[in-house]
Amino acid sequence: MPERRTIGGGSAVHCSTDGWDSFPWQAGIYVGPVASYGVLDVNGTYRLTKDITVGADVANLLNDDHYEAFGGDLLGRRALVHVTYSRRSR
């Protein structure tokens, strides 16, 4: 019987607020408003063999630069590729 190959994926939209222009942030010395934002994240995986799976995750696919915390880093698109080896009992 030929080995079965599978592919999967998903997406999610994250919004920091519920229709507000900003939300308050306080963590230590960092106190202030954070502008509202929305991002689109996608991911996918592909099983190469019974033991090896490859995948990719892309956060902020549309590259909408934004802050998620007052005083934090300006976030843009981020892509990660991963390979997983999992020995299956034979």
N, C-alpha and C positions, 0 to 999 in steps of 0.2 A: 504494500500500500504506500503511495507517495506521501511524503511528509506534508502536513497541513501548514500553510503559512497564513498569518493573520495580520490585519492592519487595523489600527484604532486611532481615535483622536477625539478632541473636544475643544470647546471654547467657553469663555466666561467673560462677562462684562462686569467690572467693579466700579461702583460710584461711591465716593466718599461721603456724600451728603444726600439728603432727600429734598432736593430743590432749593437748597440754600446756596448763597454765593460763597460762603466760607464757614469754617468751624473753628472753635477755639482750641488751642493746644497749650499744654503746660507740662514741662518735664525738666526739672532742675532750673537752670538759668534761662531756658528757652521758653518764653511765654509770648503768644501772639496768635493771630489768625492764620489759617491755612486755606488757600483758595480751593474751591471745589474742583474735582477732576473726574474724568472717566477714562478707563483704559480697556483695551481688548487684549486678552491673553489667549494663546492657542498652544496646543500640544499634540503630539502624535507619536505612536510607537509602531514598530514593525518587527515581527519575530523572524529572524534569519534562519535559525535552526531550532531544534528542540531546547537547546541550552543557551542560545544567544539572542538577545533582543536589543535593538537600537531605537533611539528616540530623540526627539527634539522638543524643547519648550521655548516659546517666545513670549516674553512679558512686554506689554505695551507695544503691540504689533504696529500701531499707527504712529509710533514715535512722538506722542504728545508729551513734551517735557512738562514735568509737574513736581511739586513737593508733596510728600505725604506726612511730613512733620515740620513744625516751625523750627528753623535752625538746622534742618537736615539737608541732605544732598539733593540737587536737582536730578531727577530720574528721567531717563529716556528709555529707548528700546534695549532689551537684554535678551540674548539668545544663548541657550545651553544645549549641547549635544551630549548624549550619554549612551554608553554600551554596558549592558548587564549580562554577566555570565552566571548562570544558576545550574549547577550540576543536578540533573534529574536522575532518580534511581532507574535503573534499566530493568 
